[in-house]
Amino acid sequence: MAQPKVEKLFTAIDIGSWKVSALIAGRTETGELTILGTGQRESRGVRRGFIADMERTELAVRETVEQAERVAGTNIEDVWVSFSGGSLVSDVVTVERDMGGYRVEQADIDDLLTTGQQGIDPDGRVILHAQPTCFTINGKVPVKKPLGMHADLLGVDIHVVLADGAPLANLDLCVRGAYLNVNSIVASPIATGFACLSEEERDLGVALVELGAGVTNVSLYAGGMLVGLHSIPLGASDITDDIASAFGIRRSQAERVKCFYGSAMQNRRDFREMIEIATPHGDVAIPGQNAGPNAEGGKITRAALVGVICERLNQIMVEVNAALAGMGFNTPTGRQVVLTGGGAEMKGIADYAQGALGRAVRIGRPRGIAALPEAHSGPAFATLAGLALYGASNPVDLRMMAPVPQTVHRLSAPVWWQRMMRAMKTNY
């Protein structure tokens, strides 16, 4: 069976604190997005979502993209890049325009968006996103497309994401240093929301918790748009560091132990199950010196491991709970939390989070892309898939919109005359 023809390519690069991953997707004739190639490298130049080593990050980006290009059998130039640093700030700007009961035309919408564009105050930051998310008629009725409708008052809610300029400039330089053009830098919560959340969830209200390696981003969706965002400088790599410190082992072994034996929920068998560990020098761990608590003869109980994991998870969930309360996510019990990111792959994490947050919790996995490899179908790659979906959706961004001349007020004489002449030409 012949493969569908690819009309346009979309390349996404997710630069995280633990890994750098790339994905090349193609939009087919049927409008479906399909995976053509992927790549991944260890990230050694990023700390808490910020670039800490330009050369290492640039090299990781170049190697990751080259790997994806070999798999896809094509060369790419333009990319969409994620940003998950802790300097993200989210806000909603509402703009309204008096219509006098007349029919909404494209010029009216353009004027409204231009007014909104001019009314955004970045307060010394860089505008990362400025997207119209919802139009309103007469201040009450939400509509997606007001064009052609009659209104006394036309309004729009503009979702704005701001970030510090220096971290964005460093990220941009690293990607361009790998001979790539940056289409746009996308806030990680927005990209992840595209991959993990349904339109209905975003409309009803849902919290998205991205448990990354160095940063945990908590975002709140309601009414179809992102209405709140908070970053916590803690993540899954802190759990790895805690394990390495508690049992006197290397970070690499601590990560392996966490992935293979770690769990967020404890049971009785954990006190009998033993896990072999070794010191950084390859020696057998000596009880009381470098093996930490509950270690004996180079072994630790799984209960000791789970205890270390849960201690850090408890700290993270306390911060998440505080962030959700600060954003007003403390009313209807039906609202749920979607947990994603690399930390969401830990065994039992959904049950743990549900108990800690007192909310229904599910694991968010990427969807909406065909031929997604099994290795990239987990929550750790939700942001990467979301970047490709975001780019393919061709979102409207007021930053890219050229200013248009403001039209005359609706109640002025020239507008009455224009309306009457247009009606006469149409009807007679």
FENQUI-V70416 format. One record per helix or strand of 3 or more residues. SS is the DSSP state (a for helix, b for strand). FROM is the first residue (numbers start at 0). TO is the last residue. If there is no record, write none. Layout:
# FENQUI-V70416
ss:SS from:FROM to:TO
ss:SS from:FROM to:TO
This chain:
# FENQUI-V70416
ss:b from:5 to:14
ss:b from:18 to:27
ss:b from:32 to:41
ss:a from:53 to:71
ss:b from:77 to:82
ss:b from:88 to:97
ss:a from:105 to:117
ss:b from:125 to:136
ss:b from:140 to:142
ss:b from:152 to:162
ss:a from:164 to:175
ss:b from:180 to:186
ss:a from:187 to:195
ss:a from:198 to:203
ss:b from:205 to:210
ss:b from:215 to:221
ss:b from:224 to:231
ss:a from:235 to:246
ss:a from:250 to:260
ss:a from:267 to:270
ss:b from:273 to:275
ss:b from:298 to:300
ss:a from:301 to:325
ss:b from:335 to:339
ss:a from:341 to:344
ss:a from:348 to:356
ss:b from:359 to:362
ss:a from:373 to:375
ss:a from:378 to:392
ss:a from:397 to:399
ss:a from:412 to:426
